[in-house]
């Protein structure tokens, strides 16, 4: 149902959209925004499944990724409508305008990932090649973010926040890859990651705004502590600390569950012959996307 929420919101706002001087452009922006949101949510499923100790979350990742593709396709289709189906002009714009070039390449990448997301394609390509292909989602995410930034003439908070969240997700994957284990990251590492990414978000925004306004980045950083306007760095830090809190709670409950069979019972526990056995390597190690 969440995949249809943007459509429901657009229908609810139909009167405002119709009164907009450029209603098609408004719809183009809305579908692009939701494509980016679904892409970030799809990338966050793996970290959340580890932190919450809920492998079942992985079952919805494919659906969310397909949702990102659907809204990206709608984004491009509305652009075609806005150009009155002038394919020569559309091709020229894609070739000569960097923002459109990045967006079109990202759409092609999402199309390839969606077309190969079925179980049949996994078997046909083989798990190793399939995983290697779907690692491209990180490059696609970067291209989408640059495409999104170029939409704005000035530095805005929303794309900066999206970049900070994307940076946290990439940082998490790099830490997991470096540790080369299927275990969850320790809480202190999540805390360090959140602080580092939030700090980088503050610094990057300060440098960009300083260049744009021709002022010292230090003055911009000082203004970040004026809480009349909540800067993206604080939101990134808040999201990171929320993850840290979830990890602390879930780790405590997981520890209690592991200790429960040894408390209050001296009887021998026999395995259930009907229970499904998990592979020795664990599910996390087999699915690296």
Rosetta silent file (secondary structure, phi, psi, omega in degrees, C-alpha in Angstrom):
SEQUENCE: XXXXXXXXXXXXXXXXXXXXXXXXXXXXXXXXXXXXXXXXXXXXXXXXXXXXXXXXXXXXXXXXXXXXXXXXXXXXXXXXXXXXXXXXXXXXXXXXXXXXXXXXXXXXXXXXXXXXXXXXXXXXXXXXXXXXXXXXXXXXXXXXXXXXXXXXXXXXXXXXXXXXXXXXXXXXXXXXXXXXXXXXXXXXXXXXXXXXXXXXXXXXXXXXXXXXXXXXXXXXXXXXXXXXXXXXXXXXXXXXXXXXXXXXXXXXXXXXXXXXXXXXXXXXXXXXXXXXXXXXXXXXXXXXX
SCORE:     score description
SCORE:     0.000 S_00000001
   1 L     0.000  -33.470 -179.135    0.000    0.000    0.000 S_00000001
   2 H   -61.803  -28.378 -179.268    2.870    2.385    0.714 S_00000001
   3 H   -66.361  -23.503 -179.468    3.889    2.196   -2.952 S_00000001
   4 H   -95.804   -1.631 -179.079    0.583    3.846   -3.880 S_00000001
   5 H   -59.570  -43.866  178.121    0.847    6.597   -1.249 S_00000001
   6 H   -61.202  -37.710  177.949    2.469    9.126   -3.661 S_00000001
   7 H   -65.494  -41.630  177.860   -0.308    8.514   -6.193 S_00000001
   8 H   -63.191  -39.504  178.836   -2.936    9.025   -3.501 S_00000001
   9 H   -65.236  -39.614  179.101   -1.209   12.239   -2.414 S_00000001
  10 H   -65.560  -39.309  177.336   -1.176   13.518   -6.007 S_00000001
  11 H   -65.309  -41.169  178.336   -4.894   12.771   -6.363 S_00000001
  12 H   -62.662  -36.825 -179.088   -5.558   14.564   -3.066 S_00000001
  13 L   -92.894   17.025 -172.875   -3.551   17.579   -4.300 S_00000001
  14 H   -58.937  -37.799 -179.834   -5.100   17.481   -7.785 S_00000001
  15 H   -64.511  -44.893  179.202   -6.747   20.897   -7.434 S_00000001
  16 H   -64.909  -38.901  179.205   -3.485   22.570   -6.407 S_00000001
  17 H   -65.541  -41.182 -178.576   -1.598   20.787   -9.183 S_00000001
  18 H   -65.503  -32.294  179.925   -4.165   21.825  -11.781 S_00000001
  19 H   -83.161   -8.235  178.535   -3.886   25.484  -10.697 S_00000001
  20 L   -66.342  142.023  179.260   -0.077   25.395  -10.895 S_00000001
  21 L   -57.293  -30.521  178.732    1.321   27.445  -13.814 S_00000001
  22 L  -132.723   79.077 -174.544    3.150   24.293  -15.016 S_00000001
  23 H   -62.624  -35.534  179.766    1.223   21.263  -13.714 S_00000001
  24 H   -65.222  -41.284  178.157    3.220   18.726  -15.769 S_00000001
  25 H   -62.081  -39.680  177.228    6.476   20.082  -14.343 S_00000001
  26 H   -61.044  -42.175  178.648    5.043   19.763  -10.835 S_00000001
  27 H   -68.619  -35.904  176.245    4.195   16.111  -11.503 S_00000001
  28 H   -59.812  -45.508 -179.988    7.661   15.526  -12.981 S_00000001
  29 H   -66.022  -40.223 -178.963    9.237   16.816   -9.782 S_00000001
  30 H   -64.170  -46.569 -179.310    6.915   14.784   -7.566 S_00000001
  31 H   -66.265  -36.372  176.267    7.582   11.485   -9.327 S_00000001
  32 H   -64.153  -42.062  178.079   11.328   12.175   -9.311 S_00000001
  33 H   -60.483  -44.022 -177.684   11.262   12.902   -5.584 S_00000001
  34 H   -72.009  -31.814  175.012    9.429    9.652   -4.855 S_00000001
  35 H   -61.385  -42.521  178.203   11.750    7.628   -7.070 S_00000001
  36 H   -65.939  -41.657 -179.690   14.668    8.887   -4.965 S_00000001
  37 H   -61.495  -47.058 -179.768   12.807    8.198   -1.703 S_00000001
  38 H   -65.431  -33.639  177.386   12.009    4.613   -2.698 S_00000001
  39 H   -64.399  -44.821  178.537   15.595    4.095   -3.824 S_00000001
  40 H   -65.519  -38.745  178.234   16.919    5.216   -0.425 S_00000001
  41 H   -64.626  -42.117  178.558   14.360    3.060    1.383 S_00000001
  42 H   -60.809  -39.544  178.925   15.364    0.036   -0.717 S_00000001
  43 H   -70.240  -24.290 -177.637   19.011    0.616    0.201 S_00000001
  44 H   -84.460  -10.457 -176.494   18.109    0.903    3.886 S_00000001
  45 H   -63.653  -44.587 -179.531   16.384   -2.503    4.051 S_00000001
  46 H   -59.912  -51.357  177.553   19.651   -4.457    4.412 S_00000001
  47 H   -59.578  -41.009 -179.293   20.998   -2.359    7.340 S_00000001
  48 H   -65.240  -37.637  179.399   17.594   -2.418    9.062 S_00000001
  49 H   -64.285  -34.397  177.026   17.294   -6.188    8.671 S_00000001
  50 H   -72.196  -46.960 -174.314   20.649   -6.595   10.412 S_00000001
  51 H   -68.542  -40.882  179.837   20.001   -4.057   13.143 S_00000001
  52 L   -83.255   -5.635 -176.694   16.457   -5.264   13.897 S_00000001
  53 L    56.559   41.793 -178.530   17.547   -8.926   13.522 S_00000001
  54 L  -126.720   92.529  177.378   14.598   -9.403   11.124 S_00000001
  55 H   -64.165  -21.542 -177.949   15.532  -11.243    7.951 S_00000001
  56 H   -61.909  -23.799  178.881   11.886  -11.061    6.902 S_00000001
  57 H   -61.627  -27.379 -178.469   12.427   -7.423    5.901 S_00000001
  58 H   -63.761  -21.586 -178.174   14.500   -8.622    2.955 S_00000001
  59 H   -68.272  -23.426 -177.792   11.330   -9.992    1.371 S_00000001
  60 H   -96.383   -6.012 -175.822   10.002   -6.468    0.685 S_00000001
  61 H   -62.765  -42.276 -179.121   13.250   -5.041   -0.719 S_00000001
  62 H   -62.234  -42.694  179.993   12.562   -6.218   -4.265 S_00000001
  63 H   -62.561  -40.608  179.633    9.077   -4.679   -4.234 S_00000001
  64 H   -67.189  -40.464  177.588   10.430   -1.338   -3.003 S_00000001
  65 H   -62.459  -40.527  176.411   13.144   -1.375   -5.677 S_00000001
  66 H   -64.057  -37.075  176.186   10.546   -2.022   -8.362 S_00000001
  67 H   -60.443  -40.739  176.878    8.564    0.891   -6.928 S_00000001
  68 H   -60.275  -42.527  178.362   11.598    3.143   -7.379 S_00000001
  69 H   -63.876  -42.961 -177.463   11.801    2.062  -11.026 S_00000001
  70 H   -60.430  -44.620 -179.416    8.067    2.652  -11.601 S_00000001
  71 H   -72.258  -31.224  175.183    8.261    6.236  -10.302 S_00000001
  72 H   -67.468  -40.256  177.425   11.472    6.876  -12.248 S_00000001
  73 H   -64.911  -40.053  176.519    9.761    5.609  -15.416 S_00000001
  74 H   -65.080  -37.486  176.818    6.766    7.857  -14.690 S_00000001
  75 H   -57.621  -48.048 -179.985    9.196   10.739  -14.132 S_00000001
  76 H   -70.893  -38.620 -179.378   10.712   10.248  -17.593 S_00000001
  77 H   -62.528  -40.675  177.826    7.331    9.595  -19.255 S_00000001
  78 H   -66.455  -34.440  175.047    5.950   12.883  -17.940 S_00000001
  79 H   -63.051  -40.618  177.441    9.053   14.650  -19.266 S_00000001
  80 H   -62.103  -42.494  177.539    8.308   13.145  -22.702 S_00000001
  81 H   -62.474  -42.811 -179.790    4.724   14.431  -22.466 S_00000001
  82 H   -62.355  -28.976  178.417    6.005   17.868  -21.438 S_00000001
  83 L   -89.896   10.292  176.872    8.191   17.891  -24.568 S_00000001
  84 L    58.721   34.725  177.490    5.133   17.069  -26.711 S_00000001
  85 L    57.255   30.449  177.031    6.688   13.753  -27.812 S_00000001
  86 L   -84.765   88.770 -171.997    9.364   15.601  -29.776 S_00000001
  87 H   -64.566  -32.267  178.089   11.863   12.720  -29.786 S_00000001
  88 H   -66.143  -42.685  178.189   14.541   14.661  -31.631 S_00000001
  89 H   -67.687  -39.618  178.973   14.429   17.430  -29.028 S_00000001
  90 H   -61.442  -46.575  179.673   14.328   14.878  -26.198 S_00000001
  91 H   -62.315  -40.579  179.495   17.413   13.082  -27.564 S_00000001
  92 H   -64.265  -41.538  179.182   19.238   16.388  -27.990 S_00000001
  93 H   -64.096  -42.454 -179.447   18.426   17.425  -24.422 S_00000001
  94 H   -63.838  -37.361 -178.148   19.631   14.099  -23.010 S_00000001
  95 H   -74.859  -38.754 -169.650   22.912   14.351  -24.924 S_00000001
  96 H  -100.701  -13.542  179.848   23.693   18.003  -24.226 S_00000001
  97 L  -109.903  118.661 -174.292   22.330   18.599  -20.714 S_00000001
  98 H   -56.946  -40.999 -177.770   24.323   16.920  -17.952 S_00000001
  99 H   -61.546  -42.985 -179.532   21.375   16.653  -15.581 S_00000001
 100 H   -72.529  -33.380  176.474   19.264   14.822  -18.150 S_00000001
 101 H   -61.501  -47.206  179.755   22.178   12.621  -19.199 S_00000001
 102 H   -63.368  -41.966  179.877   22.676   11.456  -15.607 S_00000001
 103 H   -63.861  -40.995 -178.525   18.957   10.928  -15.123 S_00000001
 104 H   -69.228  -40.232  176.713   18.596    8.879  -18.311 S_00000001
 105 H   -62.988  -39.647  177.828   21.613    6.693  -17.484 S_00000001
 106 H   -63.049  -41.000  178.694   20.142    6.106  -14.016 S_00000001
 107 H   -63.532  -41.664  177.469   16.814    5.098  -15.571 S_00000001
 108 H   -61.652  -41.014  178.491   18.557    2.619  -17.867 S_00000001
 109 H   -63.931  -43.913  178.008   20.361    1.160  -14.857 S_00000001
 110 H   -64.180  -34.962  177.522   17.139    0.810  -12.854 S_00000001
 111 H   -62.823  -44.307  179.543   15.512   -0.823  -15.864 S_00000001
 112 H   -63.791  -41.963 -179.455   18.279   -3.428  -16.038 S_00000001
 113 H   -68.057  -38.325  178.473   18.057   -4.160  -12.320 S_00000001
 114 H   -66.927  -41.499 -179.076   14.270   -4.445  -12.430 S_00000001
 115 H   -65.524  -25.852 -178.301   14.376   -6.769  -15.445 S_00000001
 116 L  -106.044   18.315 -176.021   16.818   -9.076  -13.632 S_00000001
 117 L   -88.345   -5.511 -177.289   15.116   -8.975  -10.225 S_00000001
 118 L   -79.593  159.780  177.444   13.056  -12.151  -10.690 S_00000001
 119 H   -62.157  -35.473  178.703   13.994  -15.536   -9.234 S_00000001
 120 H   -62.482  -39.915  179.309   14.255  -16.916  -12.760 S_00000001
 121 H   -70.868  -31.050  176.080   16.884  -14.330  -13.710 S_00000001
 122 H   -62.832  -44.740  179.194   18.838  -15.103  -10.535 S_00000001
 123 H   -66.958  -38.140 -177.167   19.008  -18.758  -11.569 S_00000001
 124 H   -69.588  -41.585 -178.871   19.830  -17.882  -15.175 S_00000001
 125 H   -80.676  -26.988 -171.972   22.641  -15.460  -14.336 S_00000001
 126 L    90.150  143.687 -172.727   23.973  -17.364  -11.346 S_00000001
 127 H   -60.847  -37.897 -177.104   24.137  -15.889   -7.872 S_00000001
 128 H   -66.815  -49.511 -179.945   27.658  -14.460   -8.264 S_00000001
 129 H   -66.261  -35.536  178.799   26.990  -12.646  -11.533 S_00000001
 130 H   -64.616  -43.873  177.813   23.581  -11.509  -10.282 S_00000001
 131 H   -63.181  -42.491  179.281   25.119  -10.031   -7.142 S_00000001
 132 H   -61.025  -42.405  179.263   27.850   -8.341   -9.160 S_00000001
 133 H   -63.348  -43.263 -174.581   25.243   -6.778  -11.477 S_00000001
 134 H   -79.968   -5.494  168.531   23.075   -5.527   -8.633 S_00000001
 135 L   -65.786  -17.153  179.795   26.021   -3.853   -6.930 S_00000001
 136 H   -64.178  -13.184 -179.606   25.425   -1.186   -9.592 S_00000001
 137 H   -59.721  -30.091 -179.762   22.595    0.146   -7.414 S_00000001
 138 H   -71.190  -40.977  175.309   25.168    2.185   -5.458 S_00000001
 139 H   -65.665  -41.374  178.049   26.487    3.883   -8.599 S_00000001
 140 H   -60.567  -43.748  178.333   22.917    4.452   -9.772 S_00000001
 141 H   -59.410  -40.405  178.000   22.075    6.023   -6.411 S_00000001
 142 H   -64.281  -43.789  178.905   25.033    8.396   -6.743 S_00000001
 143 H   -63.021  -40.182  178.301   23.984    9.415  -10.269 S_00000001
 144 H   -62.973  -41.024  179.695   20.408   10.004   -9.089 S_00000001
 145 H   -63.908  -43.387  178.373   21.650   12.244   -6.268 S_00000001
 146 H   -63.267  -43.728  175.903   23.767   14.343   -8.639 S_00000001
 147 H   -55.713  -42.735 -179.191   20.790   14.571  -11.018 S_00000001
 148 H   -67.544  -43.076  178.433   18.662   15.739   -8.077 S_00000001
 149 H   -59.797  -41.885 -176.287   21.214   18.343   -6.948 S_00000001
 150 L   -68.979  -11.966  177.038   21.449   19.822  -10.453 S_00000001
 151 L   -69.250  -27.368 -175.537   17.713   20.482  -10.431 S_00000001
 152 L  -100.024  137.036  178.282   18.240   23.318   -7.935 S_00000001
 153 L   -77.672  -27.254  178.941   20.007   26.533   -8.829 S_00000001
 154 L  -118.834  164.390  177.866   20.955   27.135   -5.174 S_00000001
 155 L   -69.879  121.803 -178.434   22.046   24.818   -2.366 S_00000001
 156 L  -113.825  157.757 -178.152   18.887   23.387   -0.792 S_00000001
 157 H   -71.716  -37.416 -173.796   18.371   21.436    2.426 S_00000001
 158 H   -63.131  -51.679  177.742   16.418   18.538    0.885 S_00000001
 159 H   -64.601  -30.851  176.626   19.105   17.255   -1.541 S_00000001
 160 H   -65.605  -41.413  176.498   21.747   17.798    1.166 S_00000001
 161 H   -62.946  -44.256  179.539   19.730   15.634    3.567 S_00000001
 162 H   -61.003  -40.551  179.277   19.311   12.956    0.878 S_00000001
 163 H   -65.779  -38.813  178.120   23.058   12.983    0.237 S_00000001
 164 H   -64.392  -43.235  178.196   23.777   12.641    3.970 S_00000001
 165 H   -65.221  -40.735  177.479   21.443    9.659    4.322 S_00000001
 166 H   -63.255  -40.462  177.499   22.931    8.050    1.220 S_00000001
 167 H   -61.765  -38.490  177.634   26.404    8.609    2.677 S_00000001
 168 H   -63.443  -44.070 -178.908   25.370    6.833    5.901 S_00000001
 169 H   -64.016  -41.894  178.232   24.051    3.848    3.930 S_00000001
 170 H   -66.812  -41.614  177.903   27.224    3.613    1.838 S_00000001
 171 H   -60.720  -40.112  177.933   29.371    3.962    4.965 S_00000001
 172 H   -61.486  -46.814 -178.910   27.469    1.128    6.619 S_00000001
 173 H   -62.576  -38.127 -179.746   28.001   -1.166    3.611 S_00000001
 174 H   -66.068  -39.535  178.619   31.713   -0.349    3.527 S_00000001
 175 H   -65.717  -41.574  177.999   32.109   -1.183    7.222 S_00000001
 176 H   -63.458  -43.743  179.919   30.287   -4.503    6.777 S_00000001
 177 H   -62.615  -39.886 -177.933   32.425   -5.313    3.731 S_00000001
 178 H   -68.064  -35.299 -179.327   35.632   -4.451    5.593 S_00000001
 179 H   -74.870  -26.505  176.099   34.743   -6.690    8.550 S_00000001
 180 L    55.964   39.013  175.464   33.944   -9.613    6.184 S_00000001
 181 L  -131.339  162.537  176.631   31.592  -11.251    8.694 S_00000001
 182 L   -90.183    3.995 -177.926   27.884  -11.935    8.749 S_00000001
 183 L   -81.800  159.982  176.932   27.535  -10.429   12.237 S_00000001
 184 L   -69.733  153.152  176.485   25.909   -7.109   13.030 S_00000001
 185 L   -69.726  143.699  176.982   28.139   -4.067   13.457 S_00000001
 186 L   -65.029  155.181 -174.987   28.850   -3.188   17.099 S_00000001
 187 H   -61.576  -38.527 -178.543   26.890   -0.271   18.494 S_00000001
 188 H   -62.767  -32.335  179.682   29.973    1.901   18.970 S_00000001
 189 H   -71.309  -38.090  175.192   30.733    1.575   15.271 S_00000001
 190 H   -63.563  -38.935  179.162   27.211    2.677   14.329 S_00000001
 191 H   -65.648  -44.199  178.745   27.599    5.655   16.670 S_00000001
 192 H   -63.753  -40.929  178.742   30.958    6.603   15.122 S_00000001
 193 H   -62.005  -44.542 -178.520   29.510    6.239   11.622 S_00000001
 194 H   -63.395  -44.219  178.238   26.538    8.476   12.460 S_00000001
 195 H   -65.056  -40.186 -179.260   28.733   11.180   13.956 S_00000001
 196 H   -65.633  -47.273 -178.397   31.192   11.069   11.065 S_00000001
 197 H   -66.849  -39.152  177.001   28.546   11.272    8.329 S_00000001
 198 H   -62.562  -43.574  178.046   26.673   14.055   10.145 S_00000001
 199 H   -61.161  -43.649  178.266   29.939   15.991   10.515 S_00000001
 200 H   -64.068  -34.551  177.291   30.739   15.551    6.822 S_00000001
 201 H   -64.536  -44.847  176.606   27.225   16.736    5.949 S_00000001
 202 H   -58.775  -47.269 -175.556   27.742   19.907    8.009 S_00000001
 203 H   -66.157  -46.124 -179.173   31.147   20.541    6.425 S_00000001
 204 H   -61.941  -42.386  179.711   30.045   19.876    2.837 S_00000001
 205 H   -66.240  -40.115 -179.882   27.016   22.135    3.205 S_00000001
 206 H   -63.397  -42.403  179.392   29.104   24.880    4.832 S_00000001
 207 H   -64.987  -44.798 -178.225   31.661   24.814    2.007 S_00000001
 208 H   -64.834  -45.810  178.881   28.972   24.837   -0.696 S_00000001
 209 H   -67.372  -35.441  177.554   26.984   27.655    0.921 S_00000001
 210 H   -63.089  -43.483  177.257   30.186   29.578    1.621 S_00000001
 211 H   -64.637  -42.217 -177.127   31.194   29.442   -2.037 S_00000001
 212 H   -65.385  -42.527 -176.972   27.680   30.320   -3.148 S_00000001
 213 H   -95.826   -1.266 -179.487   27.317   33.307   -0.797 S_00000001
 214 L    58.986   47.315  177.083   31.012   34.280   -0.876 S_00000001
 215 L  -130.601  168.518  179.357   31.378   33.983    2.906 S_00000001
 216 L   -69.082  134.391  175.508   33.605   31.947    5.183 S_00000001
 217 H   -58.959  -26.669  178.642   32.432   28.332    5.659 S_00000001
 218 H   -64.157  -37.585  177.569   33.170   28.784    9.373 S_00000001
 219 H   -65.383  -37.206  177.870   30.427   31.398    9.590 S_00000001
 220 H   -65.754  -41.149  178.332   28.033   28.955    7.925 S_00000001
 221 H   -63.160  -39.430  177.590   29.005   26.264   10.440 S_00000001
 222 H   -62.436  -37.725  179.709   28.339   28.653   13.315 S_00000001
 223 H   -66.789  -19.634  179.574   24.884   29.357   11.875 S_00000001
 224 L   -65.103  -21.331  179.602   24.146   25.621   12.043 S_00000001
 225 L   -90.339    5.767  170.790   23.788   26.019   15.822 S_00000001
 226 L   -89.933  101.381 -169.070   21.000   28.530   15.299 S_00000001
 227 L   -81.663   14.975  171.074   18.106   26.128   15.736 S_00000001
 228 L   -64.363  -31.718  175.019   15.528   28.434   14.169 S_00000001
 229 L  -125.483  122.556 -179.578   16.262   26.372   11.059 S_00000001
 230 L   -81.528  115.492 -178.121   17.219   22.710   11.512 S_00000001
 231 L   -76.672  155.928 -178.372   20.127   22.012    9.155 S_00000001
 232 H   -55.819  -33.680 -179.950   20.402   18.692    7.279 S_00000001
 233 H   -59.051  -38.238  178.837   23.401   17.631    9.367 S_00000001
 234 H   -67.894  -37.611  179.570   21.253   17.543   12.513 S_00000001
 235 H   -67.387  -38.883  176.634   18.615   15.444   10.747 S_00000001
 236 H   -63.912  -43.168  178.048   21.276   12.998    9.544 S_00000001
 237 H   -63.201  -41.609  178.872   22.645   12.787   13.092 S_00000001
 238 H   -62.133  -42.155  177.752   19.137   12.262   14.461 S_00000001
 239 H   -63.709  -41.418  179.582   18.488    9.441   12.004 S_00000001
 240 H   -64.991  -42.412  179.408   21.820    7.845   12.906 S_00000001
 241 H   -67.734  -31.451  174.816   21.184    8.073   16.647 S_00000001
 242 H   -62.890  -41.924  177.362   17.755    6.531   16.117 S_00000001
 243 H   -63.563  -41.731  178.612   19.454    3.577   14.448 S_00000001
 244 H   -60.869  -43.898  179.161   21.914    3.341   17.346 S_00000001
 245 H   -63.094  -42.488  177.205   19.042    3.290   19.850 S_00000001
 246 H   -60.934  -41.094 -179.941   17.256    0.570   17.861 S_00000001
 247 H   -63.765  -41.281  179.018   20.453   -1.474   17.772 S_00000001
 248 H   -61.771  -45.651 -178.392   20.881   -1.216   21.539 S_00000001
 249 H   -65.827  -47.289 -176.868   17.306   -2.353   22.195 S_00000001
 250 H   -67.554  -35.446  177.782   17.367   -5.173   19.623 S_00000001
 251 H   -65.082  -37.866  179.903   20.776   -6.408   20.799 S_00000001
 252 H   -66.855  -44.439  179.018   19.505   -6.604   24.381 S_00000001
 253 H   -65.738  -37.373  179.002   16.395   -8.563   23.363 S_00000001
 254 H   -65.017  -38.972  178.426   18.473  -10.864   21.159 S_00000001
 255 H   -65.361  -39.056  178.703   20.812  -11.561   24.086 S_00000001
 256 H   -66.412  -38.575  179.549   17.854  -12.370   26.336 S_00000001
 257 H   -65.609  -38.852  179.615   16.405  -14.754   23.748 S_00000001
 258 H   -67.722  -33.340 -177.760   19.710  -16.588   23.421 S_00000001
 259 H   -82.876  -19.498 -173.407   20.002  -16.936   27.208 S_00000001
 260 H   -58.009  -44.995 -178.093   16.366  -17.977   27.786 S_00000001
 261 L   -62.179  -21.417 -177.180   16.717  -21.749   27.005 S_00000001
 262 L   -90.582   -3.092 -175.380   19.470  -22.086   29.632 S_00000001
 263 L  -103.995  128.296  172.135   17.416  -20.527   32.421 S_00000001
 264 L    76.361   13.373  179.789   15.084  -22.569   34.650 S_00000001
 265 L  -149.050  126.381  177.710   15.430  -25.899   32.848 S_00000001
 266 L  -105.380    0.919 -179.254   17.907  -28.716   33.287 S_00000001
 267 L   -75.631  151.390  179.437   16.220  -31.025   30.783 S_00000001
 268 L   -74.894  134.988 -179.865   17.952  -31.851   27.545 S_00000001
 269 L   -96.806  119.468 -178.815   16.526  -29.992   24.564 S_00000001
 270 L   -94.712  142.164 -179.648   16.062  -32.197   21.509 S_00000001
 271 L   -68.041  150.622  177.437   16.066  -30.690   17.991 S_00000001
 272 L   -84.316  115.958 -176.327   12.821  -30.576   16.059 S_00000001
 273 L   -67.189  -17.289 -179.161   13.195  -32.947   13.083 S_00000001
 274 L   -92.458   -6.882 -178.045   10.560  -30.981   11.136 S_00000001
 275 L   -72.855  143.289  177.257   12.271  -27.604   11.550 S_00000001
 276 L   -75.536  135.575  179.920   13.887  -26.080    8.506 S_00000001
 277 L   -92.600  136.401  175.148   17.641  -25.842    8.769 S_00000001
 278 L   -85.131  148.584  174.800   19.442  -22.629    7.851 S_00000001
 279 L   -58.234  150.155 -175.934   22.682  -22.809    5.859 S_00000001
 280 L   -61.157  -31.397 -176.109   25.794  -22.801    8.039 S_00000001
 281 L   -78.046  -16.438  179.942   26.995  -19.525    6.579 S_00000001
 282 L    87.578  156.547 -175.490   23.786  -17.686    7.473 S_00000001
 283 H   -72.146  -32.134 -176.384   21.511  -15.672    5.268 S_00000001
 284 H   -64.017  -38.270 -176.347   23.397  -12.416    5.601 S_00000001
 285 H   -72.917  -28.468 -178.428   26.575  -13.774    4.074 S_00000001
 286 H   -77.883  -25.067 -177.598   24.820  -15.266    1.069 S_00000001
 287 L  -114.051  103.933 -173.039   23.013  -12.051    0.140 S_00000001
 288 L  -102.317   -0.869 -177.101   25.440   -9.228   -0.261 S_00000001
 289 L   -78.647    0.000    0.000   23.298   -6.743   -2.215 S_00000001
